[in-house]
């Protein structure tokens, strides 16, 4: 199976939003002190090979189909944070 991958487009989602500096998630990951309100909650990761990844955290609604019984499905939604 082949899948075409693309970057997440925040503007293509009606439910996505930046994780703000006052968001509980930003406080949980200890980034609220260095957070810039105009940018939102961001991250900087340094990997073992010394490569890096930088970005902003986004909150969005992820909806999947779940089996509800008698071979029927229904939507199951959960808000997720990712970056």
Secondary structure, DSSP 4 states (H G I P E B T S, - for coil): ---------GGG-SS-EEPPTTSHHHHHTT-TTT-BTTTBSEEEEE-TTS-EEEEE-EEEEEEEEEEEETTEEEEEEEEEEE-
